[in-house]
């Protein structure tokens, strides 16, 4: 009798302890392990890393925005960068920031997944608390992101984060070659973020951009490789930025501290507010 | 038999209680610092004193003279001394003034601090690591923290952080209170909720720096907003200052350059091609 009780007690204790361990683990196991430093795989020249930068990207532009892009490409070839907000240290915003020029950190918490880009401290909050779109959304470069966790593999553990981002403002372009988005800033970006099924140290982000500059949604996939031994290096645009906007034009400051033209034949800035009378 | 059932019941209760207690401990171990934390006081470093000279930072004579030169420059309209006027982040400890509201993201291994608006960002590592040997210096520095439970109830209440490994340029506040150019600053913090008001967070900040004759301790406080709206603040868009060489200019109407002080010379345009002189009138 005593032996039977002891066995039953031991069995119950075992079940409860196992349940306890499982319950404790479930708290940790619900969300995927995305800790670490994520470095982009593929180039930063164009949003689609599967194609070369420039025209080969073949974004599905309307004729109007194809013409705008061609003008940006011509500006770039002439040495200009006026179309490129990043040279003025403006944030890339979405979706360009997900190119991850510098490494990225993803912090997963139950209510919010945070994405921090080392390049100029760009930062996103992806709300996963079930909220709806706010009525008074303040437009921003990163936009307002609502996410939903999916257990695609049916393992009891979330493995895909589906995200939709709205509430964007400009100026934004897709890349350093000025691939444009519509000036109405009605862009909607949908993402499916998840680890590679065969390599948990690779994160994929399938990004679909819906924009009035396009004839149809444009879907590309960016990937990132994990470095567990994180060494974060600050990269602040303004520390090294040599560009200066004066009036409607962009200039550079030389290494010896003088204003200089950015392109051949560029006129100097209008200095009408200075007293330049001979003294 | 009864004895056996009793043991069963007691054992089951103990195991279940342990299980629940364990689960609670996991959730309750770290304090609830969620939400948006907005500063409750002025933007001078020591909020208990007026800005400017009354701050009385314990500067060495050399750095007091440097500060007074910055104050004169500021009075004359210049901001060349101020990295933030160039949109360079404040770094530590200035970022904890929280010009824009803060967010604390507490995870077991790291507490992240985001200064909203311009997204200044800190990682305070609480995973027991030691100081690294191969990390590049930064404006926000490298922070190692330690949680403590001063209430003795098994729940952490205080995050003690130490920050080292800095680079410049950094100042303590907008008036230009300087830090030593050697960037050997050490910042110690004790971050905790107010004992009487869980919606007030305190940061006791001690700055140890070779520009100071002794450590300088201030307490900054922040008030919680539970369901916040975060607003982006892009420095370069609203920035009126333009820096060329050692001179500070302003953006005037049409975005054109304007002087910041009377008789300030315009920038030297020596790298621009001089306009051709108009042709001389021919003698009739």
Interface residues (C-beta under 8 A of the other chain):
Chain A: X1 X2 X4 X5 X8 X9 X12 X13 X16 X17 X19 X20 X23 X24 X27 X35 X88 X89 X90 X91 X107 X109 X111 X114 X116 X121 X122 X123 X125 X134 X136 X138 X140 X141 X142 X231 X232 X233 X234 X236 X237 X238 X239 X244 X245 X246 X247 X248 X253 X254 X256 X257 X258 X259 X260 X261 X265 X266 X267 X268 X269 X270 X271 X272 X273 X274 X275 X276
Chain B: X1 X4 X5 X7 X8 X11 X12 X15 X16 X18 X19 X22 X23 X26 X27 X34 X86 X87 X88 X89 X105 X107 X109 X112 X114 X118 X119 X120 X121 X123 X132 X134 X135 X136 X138 X139 X140 X167 X229 X230 X231 X232 X234 X235 X236 X237 X242 X244 X245 X246 X251 X252 X254 X255 X256 X257 X258 X259 X263 X264 X265 X266 X267 X268 X269 X270 X271 X272 X273
